[in-house]
Amino acid sequence: MQNQARIKTILTAKPIDQDVTLNGWLKSRRESKGLTFLDITDGSCLNGIQVIAESTLRNYTSEISKLTTGCSVAIEGRLVSSPAKGQDVEVHAKKISVLGWADPETYPLQKKRHSFEFLRSIAHIRGRTNSLGAVARIRSRLSWALHHFFAKRGFFQIHTPVITTSDCEGAGDMFTVTSLDLGQIPFDKNKVDFSKDFFGRPASLTVSGQLEAEAYALALGNVYTFGPTFRAENSHTSRHLAEFWMIEPEMAFCDLEGDMDLAEEMLKYVVKDCVDNCPDDIDLFNRFIDKNLAAKLSSVLENDFARISYTEAVDKLTQSGQKFDYPVKWGIDLQSEHERYLAEELYQRPVIVTDYPKTIKPFYMRLNNDGKTVAAMDILFPGIGEIVGGSQREERYDILQERMKKANIPLENYEWYLDLRRYGTVPHAGFGLGFERLVQFVTGMSNIRDVIAFPRTPGVA
């Protein structure tokens, strides 16, 4: 098995009339005129390879003729040109060894098409389907492209804590981390006494690595963090996960304009990289999931993102004549229907909305001169809505401290964060990209639970 070749390598290099060794899983088998035709896949690409087994092979009757969908095999044979339509090459087997059987009575992937809802119930096997295998390959490529993008621009990756005592977003929906004996929880005045806990105070799974990334941006200049984040939000919609991944760059000596420029450049870079390197997988989604997918991806690459202020966006929404489930007025947080209308109907391309009311944004966003808005930006994508959220961070100590007080944030827990403004503060900015939403956009998949290998949602872990 050490010298085995991946099917993608074989189909790309096409070493005609040479012996090859490959391993894989059986997608289908048919017999004709004393021959068995096996469709083998190994997950390296969307396409499988046809293997022809003659009845003279030693184990033809005992094993090969009994193979069913899902069985795993090791194959040694010769690669030859194929006379069949739709394939350039095929393998004439010299030896086929069965590595693992799959009982056709219980193997769940017998049909060619299964609903995504059903596949979620067998998350451990669904990666063998064409669609979910393609999602996994695209997700991997997007991850590679993001790391490559930042490495080329001199960013340093920072691994920020998964366990935190800070709540970056102020959402409150966080998973508690504790070492307390749940059968004998200590109480103090009817409240859990976390002083007896491992960290001596409440701790949670992080909702963002931003605050810690800021600390290292103010030491190394440009950094990013890419890791899992968690929300204990009891939501059963197609847009929410309890565990999801975020990429969060932070840049010292950067303002909101530079923040927007980098985010747009990053999105164009990773989409183009995926279009260039995953054409077969993207074509699958364009044919079977979203027939406008290719056009949407081209729109990102060929057009500058529209840029408007929150105030302009509210004006355009109220003047649109469109009836929304959630009425639009200045001061509200834009809903998904508002965001998608701006990106899909009004501009028909990605839109960056800036300068939101301070009352609907977190304390760390820089207060604008009008005293009413902050230097924030959200990037809205057609079919998705918000995909990036960011801001210039508040670098002025007095203003940051006052905003934290008004938000009832305990300053004693954030003295380290205030220190960043006490000692050598500089203008700085950053943003967060919801990785699953990016994968959704590139694949056209409508449910966020289908773009992560093992979705964590209420009641599912």
C-alpha positions, 0 to 999 in steps of 0.5 A, spaced: 500 500 500 505 504 500 506 505 493 499 507 492 496 512 487 491 517 488 485 517 483 486 524 482 493 523 480 492 518 476 487 522 472 491 528 471 498 524 470 494 519 465 500 514 465 498 510 459 500 503 459 503 503 466 502 499 472 498 502 477 496 501 485 490 504 488 485 503 494 478 506 494 471 504 495 466 501 490 460 506 488 457 501 483 458 494 480 455 491 473 457 485 469 457 484 462 460 478 457 464 475 463 467 482 465 465 486 471 466 493 471 467 497 478 466 504 479 472 506 484 473 512 488 478 514 493 475 521 495 481 525 492 477 528 487 469 528 484 471 523 479 472 515 480 475 511 475 473 505 472 476 498 473 475 492 469 475 485 472 476 479 468 473 472 470 479 469 470 482 473 476 483 468 482 478 471 487 473 473 481 467 468 483 469 468 491 469 475 492 469 480 486 462 478 483 460 479 490 462 486 491 457 491 493 456 499 494 461 501 500 466 495 500 473 497 500 478 494 495 486 494 493 487 494 486 493 493 482 492 493 474 494 497 468 492 503 466 489 504 459 486 508 454 478 507 455 474 507 449 468 508 453 464 515 453 466 520 458 472 517 461 479 517 458 482 512 462 481 505 465 484 500 469 485 493 467 485 489 474 491 484 475 489 483 482 483 485 487 483 484 494 477 486 498 479 490 504 472 491 508 465 489 506 459 493 506 453 489 508 448 491 502 442 490 507 444 495 512 449 500 508 445 507 508 448 509 501 445 504 497 441 510 493 444 515 488 440 521 491 439 522 498 436 528 502 441 532 506 436 532 512 437 524 511 445 525 510 445 529 517 443 523 521 449 519 518 454 525 518 460 519 519 458 516 513 455 522 508 462 524 506 462 519 501 457 522 497 458 526 491 456 532 494 458 532 501 465 530 499 465 536 494 463 540 500 469 537 504 474 538 499 472 545 497 472 547 505 479 544 505 481 548 499 478 555 502 482 554 508 489 553 505 487 559 501 486 563 507 492 561 510 496 562 504 493 569 503 495 572 510 502 568 509 503 572 503 502 579 506 506 578 512 501 576 517 502 571 523 498 566 525 496 567 533 492 561 537 488 564 541 484 561 547 478 556 546 477 557 554 476 564 556 473 569 561 471 574 556 465 575 552 467 579 546 460 580 543 456 581 549 451 576 547 451 572 553 449 565 550 456 562 552 457 555 554 460 554 561 466 551 562 467 548 569 471 543 573 466 543 579 462 537 581 455 538 578 452 533 584 455 538 589 455 545 586 458 550 591 453 556 592 454 563 595 448 567 596 444 562 592 449 563 586 454 558 584 461 560 587 466 560 582 471 562 586 471 554 588 472 553 580 478 551 576 480 558 574 477 561 580 471 565 576 466 563 571 469 561 564 466 559 558 468 557 551 470 563 546 465 566 541 471 570 538 479 570 539 478 578 537 480 581 543 486 576 544 488 577 537 488 585 538 494 584 544 498 581 539 497 586 533 499 591 538 506 587 538 507 584 531 503 588 527 499 584 523 496 577 525 490 573 524 487 567 528 483 561 525 479 557 530 473 554 533 468 559 536 462 557 540 455 560 541 450 556 546 444 559 542 438 555 542 436 556 534 434 550 530 434 555 523 439 553 517 443 559 519 446 557 526 451 552 529 453 551 536 460 550 534 463 554 528 469 557 525 472 564 524 478 567 521 479 574 525 485 578 522 487 584 526 492 590 523 495 595 527 496 602 524 490 601 520 483 604 519 476 602 517 478 604 510 484 599 510 480 594 514 475 594 508 480 594 503 483 587 506 477 584 507 475 585 499 481 583 497 481 577 501 474 574 499 476 575 492 483 571 493 480 565 496 474 565 491 478 565 485 483 560 488 477 555 489 474 557 482 481 555 479 483 549 483 476 546 484 472 546 478 469 539 478 466 540 485 464 547 483 461 545 477 457 539 481 454 544 485 452 549 479 448 543 476 445 540 482 445 545 487 444 552 485 444 554 477 446 561 478 452 559 482 457 560 477 454 567 476 455 569 483 462 567 483 464 571 477 460 577 480 465 577 486 471 576 482 469 581 476 466 587 480 468 592 486 464 591 492 459 597 493 460 601 499 454 605 503 453 607 510 448 604 514 444 611 514 444 610 506 442 603 506 436 605 511 434 610 506 434 605 500 430 600 504 425 605 506 424 608 499 424 601 496 417 599 496 419 592 498 415 589 504 419 586 509 417 582 515 421 587 519 420 594 518 426 598 517 428 604 521 434 608 523 437 605 529 435 597 528 440 592 527 439 590 519 435 583 518 437 578 513 432 580 509 434 587 509 441 585 507 440 580 502 435 585 498 441 590 498 446 585 495 441 581 491 436 586 488 439 593 489 446 592 488 446 585 485 453 584 488 457 584 494 455 590 499 459 593 504 455 597 509 459 602 514 458 606 520 452 603 524 449 606 530 453 605 536 447 602 540 447 596 536 454 594 536 459 592 541 463 597 546 470 596 542 468 599 536 471 606 535 466 612 536 465 616 530 465 624 530 458 624 530 457 621 537 452 616 534 455 611 530 461 607 530 467 605 525 464 599 523 463 595 517 459 589 515 460 585 508 453 582 505 453 577 500 448 575 495 444 569 497 448 569 504 447 576 507 452 578 512 459 574 511 464 579 514 463 583 520 469 588 522 471 595 525 476 600 527 477 598 534 477 604 539 484 606 541 482 612 545 483 610 553 478 615 556 472 613 550 473 606 551 473 606 558 466 610 558 463 606 553 465 599 557 462 603 563 455 604 559 455 597 557 456 595 564 462 591 563 466 589 569 472 593 568 476 589 573 476 583 568 478 587 562 484 591 565 489 587 560 485 590 554 485 597 557 492 596 558 493 596 550 490 603 550 495 605 556 501 603 553 503 605 546 496 605 543 495 606 536 489 606 531 488 598 529 482 595 525 480 588 524 474 583 522 471 576 523 469 572 517 464 566 518 468 560 515 462 556 514 458 562 511 464 562 506 463 555 504 456 556 503 457 561 498 462 558 494 458 551 494 451 554 494 449 550 499 443 553 503 443 549 510 449 551 514 449 544 517 451 541 511 458 545 510 461 542 516 463 535 517 460 534 524 454 540 525 453 541 533 446 544 534 441 544 540 440 536 541 446 534 537 453 533 539 
